[in-house]
Amino acid sequence: MISKDRLLLLLRAISSALMLFLLCPFVLGATLHGSTYDLELKTLNNVVVEIDTTPVQRYVSKNGTYSFSVDPGSYFIRARYSPDNFTTLTSLDRIKIQKEGDYVFDLFLLPDLDEDKDILSDFDVDAVGAVEQPSEVNYAGQVLTGAILFVIIIMVYFLVKRLRQNQSRRVIAGVIDAVKSPRKALAQKRQSTSVFKERKRIREEQESKEEEGKEQENKEQENNKARTLNIAQHNAVQELKSSEEREESSKTTSEQATKVIHVNEFADIANLDGDLLAVMQFIKREGGRTTQKDLRREIPYSEAKISLMISELEHKKLVKRIKKGRGNIIILNQ
């Protein structure tokens, strides 16, 4: 669709072209031209030709021809040729231009003699030669010009009418949009509210599932800790029983004394709770000697909790803690 600015620009261009087309026939004048000859009908060059228009037009015929643009009217045209200081050829003619067109008028230059001045002054253009008149008025061209003008006017009319219709449609569309915009905004608001509620519900479901997963994970960790402690306690009791059986098979007095000592130690170990029993079990697996750092890595408790457990075992005289650098070494009492 053509925009409003482009349509106005097109109308201005058509109007300018129409005005130029209509004015051309009136601004164009008649064209008068011809050649310059002597008495022997030889072409003369460098002839000065002038005509008494307003202002006067003067032309130097370099190649033996001349040309003037004049309006309809009556004029005198003069020609002068001086090949040397002794010879002068002149011509004076009166011509009458009746209408616009293209006219051919040749000039014949004669010697400038005193006795011939009166003859030249009375010289009539009709006696010398006929001016070629333009053809009759071309009525077909005028009819064609009128038809073109009529078509242009019709085109301009329909373009203006279409422009007004487009403007009216835009105004009506704007009114309809203004009426529909509140309803559309309300529908969008309702839709956005429902979408927000749905997103909120989905987010709450995801958060509840995440919390349930975390609770399940915490329960599994606690069960794993309890299972680890039960296994450590069961292993300690089994080791105690096996050592008691080995001690009972000994027959010597020294072996019986050692048995009593070991029985007392394992009895003390058996009386420990699950956490302390796990600590003792780990130290024995490490060959009776380990570091507090390795002990904390094995048993998932804090540093303070591990330190308190070692202190309690020291109080029971089951282990001994030795400071070394920044860490501690834990050794079982023999």
SERO-4910 file (N, C-alpha, C, O; in steps of 0.05 Angstrom, whole numbers):
BEGIN
 pado doro    nc1    nc2    nc3   cac1   cac2   cac3    cc1    cc2    cc3    oc1    oc2    oc3
  Met    A     17    -24      0      0      0      0     18     25      0     37     26     15
  Ile    A     11     45    -17     27     70    -19     22     87      6     -1     90     15
  Ser    A     43     97     18     40    113     42     30    141     34     29    149     11
  Lys    A     22    156     55     10    182     50     31    201     38     24    216     20
  Asp    A     55    201     49     76    219     39     83    214     10     86    232     -6
  Arg    A     85    188      3     92    181    -25     69    189    -44     74    198    -66
  Leu    A     44    185    -35     22    193    -52     21    223    -57     16    231    -79
  Leu    A     26    239    -36     26    268    -40     49    276    -58     46    294    -75
  Leu    A     72    263    -56     95    269    -73     88    262   -102     95    277   -120
  Leu    A     74    240   -107     66    232   -134     46    253   -145     48    260   -169
  Leu    A     27    262   -129      8    282   -139     22    308   -146     15    321   -166
  Arg    A     42    316   -131     57    341   -137     72    338   -163     73    356   -179
  Ala    A     84    314   -167     99    309   -192     81    310   -216     87    321   -237
  Ile    A     57    297   -213     38    297   -236     28    326   -242     26    333   -265
  Ser    A     23    342   -221     14    369   -225     36    386   -239     30    402   -257
  Ser    A     61    382   -230     83    397   -243     86    390   -272     89    407   -289
  Ala    A     84    363   -278     87    355   -306     63    366   -323     67    373   -346
  Leu    A     39    366   -311     16    377   -325     19    406   -332     14    415   -354
  Met    A     29    422   -312     32    450   -316     53    455   -338     50    473   -355
  Leu    A     75    440   -337     96    443   -357     86    436   -385     93    449   -404
  Phe    A     70    415   -386     58    406   -411     40    427   -423     40    432   -447
  Leu    A     24    440   -406      5    460   -415     19    486   -423      9    500   -441
  Leu    A     40    493   -410     54    518   -415     73    517   -438     80    538   -449
  Cys    A     82    493   -446    102    490   -467     93    504   -493    109    518   -505
  Pro    A     69    499   -503     61    511   -528     61    541   -528     64    553   -549
  Phe    A     58    554   -504     56    583   -503     83    596   -500     87    619   -509
  Val    A    103    582   -488    129    594   -484    146    590   -509    166    604   -512
  Leu    A    140    570   -526    156    566   -550    149    587   -571    125    592   -575
  Gly    A    169    599   -584    164    618   -605    170    606   -633    172    582   -636
  Ala    A    173    624   -652    179    615   -680    209    614   -683    224    629   -670
  Thr    A    218    597   -700    247    594   -707    251    603   -735    240    592   -754
  Leu    A    268    623   -739    275    634   -765    303    627   -771    321    634   -756
  His    A    308    614   -794    336    606   -801    338    605   -831    318    605   -845
  Gly    A    363    604   -840    368    603   -869    398    604   -874    414    601   -856
  Ser    A    405    609   -900    433    611   -908    438    638   -921    419    652   -929
  Thr    A    464    644   -924    472    670   -936    486    664   -963    504    647   -964
  Tyr    A    478    678   -984    489    674  -1011    497    701  -1024    487    722  -1016
  Asp    A    514    699  -1043    520    722  -1059    505    720  -1085    487    704  -1088
  Leu    A    511    737  -1105    496    737  -1130    501    712  -1146    484    704  -1163
  Glu    A    523    699  -1142    529    674  -1156    519    650  -1141    527    627  -1148
  Leu    A    503    654  -1121    492    633  -1104    513    616  -1090    511    592  -1087
  Lys    A    535    629  -1083    556    617  -1067    551    624  -1037    544    646  -1030
  Thr    A    556    604  -1021    551    608   -992    573    626   -981    596    623   -987
  Leu    A    564    646   -965    583    665   -953    586    659   -923    567    654   -909
  Asn    A    611    659   -915    617    655   -887    624    681   -874    631    701   -887
  Asn    A    623    682   -847    630    706   -831    612    729   -838    621    752   -839
  Val    A    587    723   -843    567    744   -848    553    752   -822    545    735   -807
  Val    A    551    779   -817    538    789   -793    509    793   -799    501    809   -816
  Val    A    491    778   -785    463    779   -790    449    789   -764    455    779   -742
  Glu    A    431    809   -767    417    819   -743    388    824   -750    381    829   -773
  Ile    A    371    822   -729    343    825   -732    333    844   -710    343    842   -688
  Asp    A    314    862   -716    306    883   -697    285    874   -678    263    886   -676
  Thr    A    291    852   -663    273    844   -641    279    861   -617    297    878   -618
  Thr    A    265    856   -596    270    871   -571    280    851   -550    264    836   -539
  Pro    A    306    851   -543    327    867   -555    335    857   -582    327    836   -590
  Val    A    353    872   -595    363    865   -622    380    840   -620    396    837   -602
  Gln    A    376    821   -639    391    796   -640    411    798   -663    404    806   -685
  Arg    A    436    791   -657    457    792   -677    471    765   -678    477    753   -657
  Tyr    A    477    756   -702    488    729   -706    510    730   -727    506    742   -748
  Val    A    533    718   -722    555    717   -741    554    689   -754    558    669   -740
  Ser    A    549    688   -779    546    663   -793    574    652   -801    585    660   -821
  Lys    A    584    634   -784    611    623   -789    610    603   -812    629    601   -828
  Asn    A    589    587   -814    588    566   -834    567    571   -856    558    553   -870
  Gly    A    559    597   -859    541    604   -880    512    601   -873    495    602   -891
  Thr    A    505    596   -848    477    594   -839    473    611   -815    492    619   -801
  Tyr    A    447    617   -809    440    633   -785    414    621   -774    400    606   -788
  Ser    A    407    629   -749    383    620   -736    375    639   -714    392    648   -698
  Phe    A    349    647   -713    338    664   -692    313    652   -681    298    638   -695
  Ser    A    307    658   -656    281    651   -643    266    677   -639    276    695   -624
  Val    A    243    680   -651    227    705   -650    198    698   -643    189    676   -647
  Asp    A    184    719   -634    156    717   -629    141    726   -655    153    739   -672
  Pro    A    116    719   -657    100    729   -681    101    759   -682     97    773   -662
  Gly    A    105    770   -707    107    798   -711    121    805   -737    127    787   -753
  Ser    A    125    831   -742    139    841   -766    166    851   -759    169    866   -739
  Tyr    A    187    843   -775    215    849   -768    230    856   -794    222    849   -816
  Phe    A    252    871   -790    272    876   -810    297    859   -803    306    859   -781
  Ile    A    307    845   -824    330    829   -820    352    840   -839    347    842   -863
  Arg    A    375    846   -827    397    858   -843    421    840   -842    427    827   -822
  Ala    A    436    838   -865    460    822   -867    482    839   -879    477    856   -896
  Arg    A    507    836   -869    530    852   -879    554    833   -881    560    818   -862
  Tyr    A    568    836   -904    591    819   -908    613    837   -920    609    850   -940
  Ser    A    637    837   -907    660    853   -916    684    836   -919    698    832   -899
  Pro    A    690    824   -942    713    808   -945    739    824   -944    760    813   -937
  Asp    A    738    850   -952    762    867   -952    753    896   -947    729    901   -942
  Asn    A    772    915   -948    765    943   -943    752    957   -967    743    979   -964
  Phe    A    750    943   -989    739    956  -1013    712    945  -1021    697    959  -1035
  Thr    A    706    921  -1013    681    908  -1022    663    903   -998    672    893   -977
  Thr    A    638    910  -1001    618    905   -979    592    896   -992    582    908  -1011
  Leu    A    583    873   -982    557    862   -991    537    865   -968    543    858   -945
  Thr    A    513    874   -975    492    878   -955    466    866   -964    462    861   -988
  Ser    A    448    864   -945    421    854   -951    403    865   -929    409    864   -905
  Leu    A    379    875   -938    359    885   -919    332    875   -928    324    880   -950
  Asp    A    319    860   -910    293    847   -917    274    851   -894    281    853   -871
  Arg    A    248    853   -902    226    855   -882    211    829   -884    202    820   -905
  Ile    A    206    817   -860    191    792   -858    169    795   -837    171    812   -819
  Lys    A    149    779   -840    126    779   -822    120    751   -812    114    733   -828
  Ile    A    122    747   -787    117    721   -774     89    722   -763     83    738   -745
  Gln    A     71    704   -773     44    705   -764     38    687   -740     21    693   -723
  Lys    A     51    664   -738     46    645   -716     72    629   -710     92    632   -724
  Glu    A     70    614   -689     93    598   -682     98    576   -703     80    566   -715
  Gly    A    124    570   -706    131    549   -725    160    551   -733    176    565   -720
  Asp    A    167    537   -754    194    536   -764    195    548   -792    182    539   -810
  Tyr    A    210    570   -795    211    586   -820    239    585   -831    259    587   -817
  Val    A    241    583   -858    266    583   -873    266    608   -891    249    611   -908
  Phe    A    286    625   -887    289    650   -903    318    654   -909    334    661   -892
  Asp    A    326    650   -935    353    653   -943    358    682   -951    341    696   -961
  Leu    A    383    691   -945    391    719   -950    410    720   -974    429    704   -976
  Phe    A    404    739   -993    421    743  -1016    433    771  -1014    419    791  -1015
  Leu    A    460    772  -1011    474    797  -1007    483    808  -1033    493    794  -1051
  Leu    A    480    835  -1036    487    850  -1060    508    871  -1054    511    878  -1030
  Pro    A    523    881  -1074    542    902  -1069    528    927  -1058    506    934  -1067
  Asp    A    542    940  -1039    531    964  -1026    538    988  -1043    559   1001  -1039
  Leu    A    521    995  -1063    525   1018  -1081    506   1040  -1073    483   1035  -1065
  Asp    A    515   1065  -1076    498   1088  -1068    473   1090  -1085    452   1097  -1074
  Glu    A    475   1083  -1111    452   1086  -1127    431   1064  -1122    408   1066  -1131
  Asp    A    439   1043  -1108    420   1021  -1103    408   1023  -1075    393   1005  -1068
  Lys    A    414   1044  -1060    403   1045  -1033    373   1048  -1033    359   1035  -1016
  Asp    A    362   1064  -1052    333   1068  -1052    319   1042  -1060    298   1036  -1050
  Ile    A    332   1027  -1078    320   1001  -1086    320    982  -1062    300    968  -1057
  Leu    A    342    981  -1048    343    963  -1025    324    971  -1003    313    954   -989
  Ser    A    320    998   -999    302   1007   -978    273   1000   -984    257    995   -966
  Asp    A    266    998  -1010    239    991  -1017    236    961  -1024    216    953  -1034
  Phe    A    256    946  -1017    256    918  -1024    235    903  -1007    235    906   -982
  Asp    A    218    888  -1019    196    874  -1005    203    845  -1003    213    832  -1021
  Val    A    198    834   -979    204    806   -975    188    788   -993    198    767  -1001
  Asp    A    163    796  -1000    147    780  -1017    158    778  -1045    155    758  -1059
  Ala    A    173    800  -1054    184    800  -1081    210    783  -1082    216    772  -1103
  Val    A    224    780  -1060    249    766  -1060    244    736  -1057    255    720  -1073
  Gly    A    229    728  -1039    224    700  -1035    202    696  -1015    197    713   -998
  Ala    A    189    673  -1017    167    667  -1000    177    654   -974    195    636   -975
  Val    A    166    662   -952    172    649   -927    156    624   -924    131    625   -927
  Glu    A    169    603   -918    154    578   -915    136    580   -890    146    583   -868
  Gln    A    110    577   -895     91    578   -873     88    550   -861     90    530   -875
  Pro    A     83    549   -835     79    523   -823     53    510   -832     35    524   -842
  Ser    A     51    486   -829     27    471   -836      3    481   -820      6    495   -800
  Glu    A    -20    473   -829    -45    481   -815    -45    470   -787    -30    452   -779
  Val    A    -63    482   -771    -65    474   -743    -72    444   -741    -90    434   -755
  Asn    A    -57    430   -724    -61    401   -721    -83    397   -700    -78    397   -676
  Tyr    A   -108    394   -710   -130    390   -691   -128    363   -677   -137    360   -654
  Ala    A   -117    343   -690   -114    316   -677    -96    318   -653   -101    305   -632
  Gly    A    -74    334   -655    -57    338   -632    -71    352   -609    -67    345   -585
  Gln    A    -88    372   -615   -103    385   -594   -122    366   -580   -125    366   -556
  Val    A   -135    349   -597   -154    329   -585   -138    310   -567   -148    303   -545
  Leu    A   -115    301   -576    -99    283   -560    -90    296   -534    -89    283   -513
  Thr    A    -82    321   -536    -74    336   -512    -97    338   -492    -94    334   -468
  Gly    A   -121    344   -502   -144    345   -485   -151    318   -472   -158    317   -448
  Ala    A   -148    296   -488   -153    270   -476   -133    263   -455   -140    252   -434
  Ile    A   -108    269   -459    -87    264   -439    -93    280   -414    -91    270   -392
  Leu    A   -101    305   -417   -108    322   -394   -131    311   -379   -131    310   -354
  Phe    A   -151    301   -393   -175    289   -380   -167    264   -364   -176    260   -342
  Val    A   -150    247   -376   -141    222   -362   -126    229   -337   -129    216   -316
  Ile    A   -109    249   -339    -93    257   -315   -111    268   -293   -107    261   -270
  Ile    A   -131    283   -301   -150    294   -280   -165    271   -267   -169    271   -243
  Ile    A   -174    251   -283   -188    228   -272   -170    212   -252   -178    204   -231
  Met    A   -145    208   -261   -126    194   -243   -122    209   -217   -122    196   -195
  Val    A   -118    235   -218   -115    250   -193   -139    248   -176   -137    246   -151
  Tyr    A   -163    249   -188   -188    247   -173   -189    220   -157   -195    220   -134
  Phe    A   -184    198   -172   -186    172   -158   -164    169   -137   -169    156   -117
  Leu    A   -140    179   -142   -119    177   -122   -127    192    -96   -123    182    -74
  Val    A   -138    217   -100   -147    232    -76   -170    217    -62   -171    216    -37
  Lys    A   -188    206    -77   -210    191    -65   -200    167    -50   -210    161    -28
  Arg    A   -181    152    -61   -170    129    -47   -156    137    -22   -157    123     -2
  Leu    A   -141    159    -23   -127    169      1   -147    175     23   -142    169     46
  Arg    A   -169    188     16   -189    194     36   -202    169     48   -207    167     72
  Gln    A   -207    149     30   -218    124     40   -199    110     60   -207    100     80
  Asn    A   -173    110     53   -153     98     71   -152    112     98   -150     99    119
  Gln    A   -154    139     97   -154    154    122   -179    147    139   -177    144    163
  Ser    A   -202    144    126   -226    137    140   -224    110    152   -233    105    175
  Arg    A   -213     91    137   -210     63    148   -191     63    173   -196     49    192
  Arg    A   -169     79    171   -151     80    194   -165     92    219   -161     82    241
  Val    A   -181    112    214   -196    124    237   -215    104    249   -216    102    274
  Ile    A   -230     90    232   -249     70    243   -234     47    257   -243     38    278
  Ala    A   -212     39    246   -196     17    259   -186     27    286   -185     11    305
  Gly    A   -177     52    288   -168     63    313   -190     63    334   -185     57    358
  Val    A   -215     71    326   -237     71    345   -243     43    354   -248     38    378
  Ile    A   -243     23    336   -249     -5    343   -227    -15    363   -234    -28    382
  Asp    A   -202     -9    357   -181    -17    376   -184     -5    403   -179    -18    423
  Ala    A   -192     21    403   -196     34    429   -219     21    445   -217     20    470
  Val    A   -239     11    431   -261     -2    445   -253    -30    455   -260    -38    477
  Lys    A   -237    -44    438   -229    -71    445   -206    -73    465   -203    -93    479
  Ser    A   -191    -51    468   -167    -53    484   -173    -58    514   -158    -74    526
  Pro    A   -194    -46    527   -199    -53    555   -206    -83    559   -197    -96    578
  Arg    A   -222    -94    541   -229   -123    543   -204   -140    539   -200   -160    553
  Lys    A   -188   -133    520   -164   -148    515   -145   -147    539   -133   -167    546
  Ala    A   -142   -123    551   -125   -121    574   -135   -137    598   -120   -150    612
  Leu    A   -162   -137    601   -174   -153    623   -169   -183    618   -162   -198    637
  Ala    A   -172   -192    593   -167   -221    587   -138   -228    592   -132   -249    603
  Gln    A   -120   -210    584    -91   -216    589    -85   -217    618    -69   -233    627
  Lys    A    -98   -199    634    -93   -199    663   -102   -225    675    -89   -236    692
  Arg    A   -127   -234    667   -137   -259    678   -119   -283    671   -113   -300    687
  Gln    A   -109   -283    646    -92   -304    637    -66   -304    652    -56   -325    660
  Ser    A    -54   -280    656    -29   -278    671    -32   -287    700    -15   -299    711
  Thr    A    -56   -281    712    -61   -289    740    -63   -320    742    -51   -331    760
  Ser    A    -77   -333    723    -79   -362    724    -51   -375    719    -45   -395    732
  Val    A    -36   -363    701     -9   -374    697      8   -371    722     24   -389    728
  Phe    A      6   -348    735     21   -344    760     14   -365    781     31   -375    795
  Lys    A    -12   -370    784    -21   -389    804    -11   -417    798     -2   -432    815
  Glu    A    -12   -424    772     -2   -451    764     28   -454    770     37   -474    779
  Arg    A     43   -433    763     72   -434    769     77   -436    799     96   -450    807
  Lys    A     62   -421    815     65   -422    844     60   -450    855     74   -460    872
  Arg    A     39   -463    844     32   -490    853     54   -509    846     61   -526    862
  Ile    A     65   -507    822     86   -525    813    111   -521    830    124   -540    838
  Arg    A    117   -496    837    141   -490    853    138   -501    881    157   -512    893
  Glu    A    113   -499    893    109   -510    919    111   -540    919    122   -552    938
  Glu    A    101   -553    898    104   -582    896    133   -591    895    141   -610    907
  Gln    A    149   -576    879    177   -582    877    191   -579    904    208   -595    911
  Glu    A    184   -557    918    197   -552    944    190   -574    964    207   -583    980
  Ser    A    164   -583    964    156   -604    982    171   -631    976    179   -645    994
  Lys    A    174   -636    950    189   -660    942    218   -659    951    229   -679    959
  Glu    A    230   -635    948    258   -632    957    260   -636    987    279   -649    996
  Glu    A    241   -625   1003    243   -629   1031    239   -658   1039    253   -668   1057
  Glu    A    221   -672   1026    218   -701   1031    243   -716   1024    250   -735   1039
  Gly    A    256   -709   1003    281   -722    995    303   -717   1016    318   -736   1023
  Lys    A    304   -693   1026    324   -687   1046    319   -703   1072    337   -713   1084
  Glu    A    293   -704   1080    287   -719   1104    294   -749   1101    304   -761   1119
  Gln    A    288   -759   1077    294   -788   1072    324   -792   1072    333   -812   1082
  Glu    A    339   -773   1062    368   -776   1062    379   -775   1091    397   -790   1098
  Asn    A    368   -757   1107    377   -755   1135    371   -781   1150    387   -791   1166
  Lys    A    347   -793   1145    340   -818   1158    359   -840   1150    368   -856   1166
  Glu    A    366   -841   1124    385   -862   1114    412   -858   1127    425   -878   1134
  Gln    A    422   -834   1130    447   -829   1143    447   -838   1173    466   -851   1182
  Glu    A    425   -832   1187    423   -841   1215    422   -872   1217    435   -884   1234
  Asn    A    407   -884   1198    406   -914   1198    434   -925   1192    441   -946   1204
  Asn    A    449   -913   1174    476   -923   1168    494   -920   1192    510   -938   1197
  Lys    A    492   -898   1207    508   -895   1231    501   -916   1252    519   -929   1264
  Ala    A    475   -920   1256    467   -940   1276    476   -968   1268    484   -984   1284
  Arg    A    474   -974   1242    482  -1000   1232    512  -1004   1236    521  -1025   1243
  Thr    A    528   -982   1231    557   -984   1234    564   -989   1264    582  -1005   1270
  Leu    A    550   -975   1282    556   -978   1310    549  -1006   1319    563  -1019   1335
  Asn    A    526  -1017   1310    518  -1044   1318    538  -1065   1308    544  -1084   1323
  Ile    A    547  -1061   1284    567  -1080   1274    593  -1079   1290    604  -1100   1297
  Ala    A    602  -1054   1297    626  -1052   1313    623  -1065   1340    641  -1078   1350
  Gln    A    600  -1061   1353    595  -1073   1379    594  -1103   1377    605  -1117   1395
  His    A    580  -1113   1357    579  -1142   1353    607  -1154   1349    613  -1176   1359
  Asn    A    623  -1140   1333    651  -1150   1328    667  -1151   1354    683  -1169   1358
  Ala    A    663  -1130   1370    678  -1129   1396    670  -1152   1414    687  -1164   1427
  Val    A    644  -1158   1416    635  -1179   1433    645  -1206   1423    653  -1224   1439
  Gln    A    645  -1210   1396    655  -1235   1385    684  -1238   1390    694  -1260   1397
  Glu    A    699  -1216   1388    727  -1218   1393    732  -1224   1423    751  -1238   1430
  Leu    A    716  -1213   1440    718  -1218   1469    713  -1247   1475    728  -1260   1490
  Lys    A    693  -1259   1463    687  -1287   1467    709  -1305   1457    717  -1324   1471
  Ser    A    719  -1299   1434    741  -1316   1423    766  -1314   1440    780  -1334   1443
  Ser    A    772  -1291   1450    796  -1288   1467    792  -1303   1494    811  -1314   1504
  Glu    A    767  -1302   1504    762  -1317   1529    766  -1347   1525    776  -1361   1542
  Glu    A    756  -1357   1502    760  -1385   1496    789  -1393   1494    797  -1414   1503
  Arg    A    805  -1375   1482    833  -1380   1479    847  -1380   1507    865  -1396   1512
  Glu    A    838  -1362   1523    850  -1360   1550    843  -1384   1567    860  -1393   1583
  Glu    A    820  -1396   1564    812  -1419   1580    828  -1444   1574    831  -1462   1591
  Ser    A    839  -1445   1549    855  -1469   1541    883  -1468   1553    897  -1489   1551
  Ser    A    891  -1447   1564    918  -1445   1576    918  -1459   1603    899  -1456   1619
  Lys    A    940  -1474   1610    942  -1490   1634    961  -1479   1655    960  -1487   1678
  Thr    A    978  -1460   1647    998  -1450   1665    987  -1428   1682    967  -1416   1676
  Thr    A   1001  -1422   1704    993  -1401   1722    996  -1373   1710    978  -1356   1713
  Ser    A   1018  -1369   1695   1022  -1343   1682   1001  -1338   1661    991  -1316   1657
  Glu    A    994  -1360   1647    973  -1357   1627    946  -1351   1640    930  -1336   1629
  Gln    A    941  -1363   1664    916  -1357   1677    915  -1328   1686    894  -1315   1685
  Ala    A    938  -1318   1695    939  -1290   1704    934  -1271   1680    919  -1251   1681
  Thr    A    948  -1278   1658    943  -1262   1633    914  -1262   1625    903  -1242   1616
  Lys    A    902  -1287   1628    874  -1290   1621    857  -1271   1637    838  -1259   1627
  Val    A    863  -1269   1663    847  -1252   1681    849  -1223   1672    830  -1208   1672
  Ile    A    874  -1216   1665    878  -1188   1657    862  -1182   1631    848  -1161   1629
  His    A    865  -1201   1611    850  -1196   1586    820  -1197   1590    806  -1181   1578
  Val    A    812  -1215   1607    783  -1216   1612    773  -1190   1624    752  -1180   1616
  Asn    A    789  -1179   1642    781  -1153   1654    780  -1131   1633    762  -1114   1633
  Glu    A    801  -1131   1615    802  -1111   1594    777  -1113   1575    764  -1094   1569
  Phe    A    772  -1138   1566    750  -1142   1548    723  -1137   1562    703  -1130   1549
  Ala    A    723  -1143   1588    699  -1137   1603    693  -1107   1603    671  -1098   1600
  Asp    A    717  -1092   1607    713  -1063   1606    704  -1053   1578    687  -1036   1576
  Ile    A    716  -1066   1557    708  -1058   1530    679  -1065   1525    664  -1050   1512
  Ala    A    670  -1089   1534    643  -1097   1530    623  -1079   1543    600  -1076   1534
  Asn    A    632  -1067   1566    614  -1048   1580    612  -1021   1567    595  -1004   1575
  Leu    A    629  -1015   1547    628   -989   1534    603   -986   1517    591  -1006   1508
  Asp    A    595   -961   1512    572   -956   1495    581   -960   1466    604   -965   1460
  Gly    A    562   -956   1447    567   -962   1419    589   -944   1407    606   -954   1392
  Asp    A    590   -918   1413    609   -900   1402    637   -906   1411    656   -908   1395
  Leu    A    641   -910   1438    667   -916   1449    677   -944   1439    701   -947   1434
  Leu    A    658   -963   1437    665   -989   1427    675   -988   1398    694  -1002   1390
  Ala    A    663   -970   1382    672   -967   1354    699   -955   1353    715   -962   1336
  Val    A    706   -937   1372    732   -924   1372    753   -945   1379    774   -946   1366
  Met    A    748   -962   1399    767   -982   1407    771  -1002   1385    793  -1011   1380
  Gln    A    749  -1010   1372    751  -1029   1350    769  -1018   1327    785  -1033   1316
  Phe    A    766   -992   1321    782   -981   1299    811   -980   1307    829   -985   1290
  Ile    A    817   -972   1332    845   -971   1341    858   -998   1340    881  -1001   1332
  Lys    A    843  -1019   1347    854  -1046   1346    859  -1055   1316    879  -1068   1311
  Arg    A    841  -1047   1298    845  -1054   1270    870  -1040   1259    882  -1050   1240
  Glu    A    876  -1017   1270    900  -1002   1261    925  -1012   1274    946   -999   1272
  Gly    A    924  -1034   1289    948  -1045   1302    953  -1033   1329    976  -1033   1338
  Gly    A    933  -1022   1342    936  -1010   1369    947   -982   1368    954   -971   1389
  Arg    A    949   -969   1345    961   -943   1343    948   -928   1319    948   -939   1297
  Thr    A    938   -904   1324    927   -888   1302    928   -858   1310    936   -851   1332
  Thr    A    919   -841   1291    918   -812   1296    890   -804   1300    871   -816   1291
  Gln    A    887   -782   1315    860   -771   1320    847   -762   1294    823   -763   1291
  Lys    A    863   -753   1275    853   -745   1249    841   -768   1234    819   -766   1222
  Asp    A    855   -792   1234    844   -815   1220    820   -826   1234    801   -835   1222
  Leu    A    819   -824   1262    796   -833   1277    772   -816   1270    750   -827   1267
  Arg    A    775   -790   1267    753   -773   1260    743   -778   1232    719   -776   1226
  Arg    A    762   -785   1213    754   -792   1186    737   -817   1185    720   -820   1168
  Glu    A    743   -837   1203    729   -862   1204    702   -860   1217    682   -871   1207
  Ile    A    700   -845   1239    675   -842   1254    664   -815   1248    677   -795   1254
  Pro    A    640   -813   1237    628   -787   1228    618   -770   1251    594   -765   1253
  Tyr    A    637   -760   1267    630   -741   1289    647   -717   1287    667   -717   1273
  Ser    A    640   -696   1302    656   -671   1302    682   -675   1317    685   -695   1331
  Glu    A    700   -656   1314    726   -657   1328    722   -656   1358    736   -670   1372
  Ala    A    704   -640   1367    699   -639   1396    688   -665   1407    697   -674   1429
  Lys    A    670   -678   1392    659   -703   1401    680   -725   1402    681   -741   1421
  Ile    A    698   -726   1383    720   -746   1382    739   -741   1406    747   -760   1419
  Ser    A    745   -716   1411    763   -709   1433    751   -718   1460    766   -729   1477
  Leu    A    725   -714   1464    712   -722   1488    712   -753   1491    716   -763   1513
  Met    A    709   -767   1470    709   -797   1471    736   -807   1478    739   -826   1493
  Ile    A    757   -795   1467    785   -803   1474    791   -797   1503    804   -813   1517
  Ser    A    782   -774   1512    786   -767   1540    773   -788   1558    784   -795   1579
  Glu    A    749   -797   1551    735   -817   1567    750   -843   1567    751   -857   1588
  Leu    A    761   -851   1544    776   -876   1543    802   -874   1559    811   -893   1571
  Glu    A    814   -850   1559    838   -845   1576    831   -848   1605    847   -859   1621
  His    A    808   -837   1612    799   -840   1640    795   -869   1649    801   -876   1671
  Lys    A    786   -885   1630    782   -914   1636    809   -929   1633    809   -953   1637
  Lys    A    830   -914   1626    857   -926   1623    858   -947   1601    871   -968   1604
  Leu    A    843   -943   1580    843   -961   1558    861   -951   1535    872   -968   1520
  Val    A    864   -925   1532    881   -913   1511    899   -892   1524    895   -884   1547
  Lys    A    918   -884   1508    937   -863   1517    940   -844   1493    944   -853   1470
  Arg    A    938   -817   1498    940   -797   1477    967   -783   1480    974   -774   1502
  Ile    A    981   -781   1457   1007   -768   1457   1006   -745   1437    997   -749   1414
  Lys    A   1015   -721   1445   1015   -697   1428   1038   -699   1409   1061   -703   1418
  Lys    A   1033   -695   1383   1054   -695   1364   1048   -674   1342   1029   -677   1326
  Gly    A   1063   -652   1343   1058   -630   1324   1031   -618   1329   1025   -611   1352
  Arg    A   1015   -615   1309    989   -604   1312    968   -626   1317    944   -619   1322
  Gly    A    975   -651   1315    956   -673   1319    963   -689   1343    982   -684   1358
  Asn    A    946   -710   1348    949   -728   1370    951   -757   1360    938   -764   1340
  Ile    A    967   -773   1374    969   -801   1368    956   -817   1390    962   -812   1414
  Ile    A    938   -835   1383    923   -851   1402    935   -879   1403    937   -892   1382
  Ile    A    942   -889   1427    955   -916   1430    939   -931   1451    932   -920   1472
  Leu    A    934   -956   1445    921   -974   1465    940   -981   1488    963   -986   1483
  Asn    A    929   -982   1512    945   -990   1535    948  -1021   1535    928  -1035   1531
  Gln    A    972  -1031   1538    977  -1060   1538    971  -1071   1565    974  -1096   1570
***
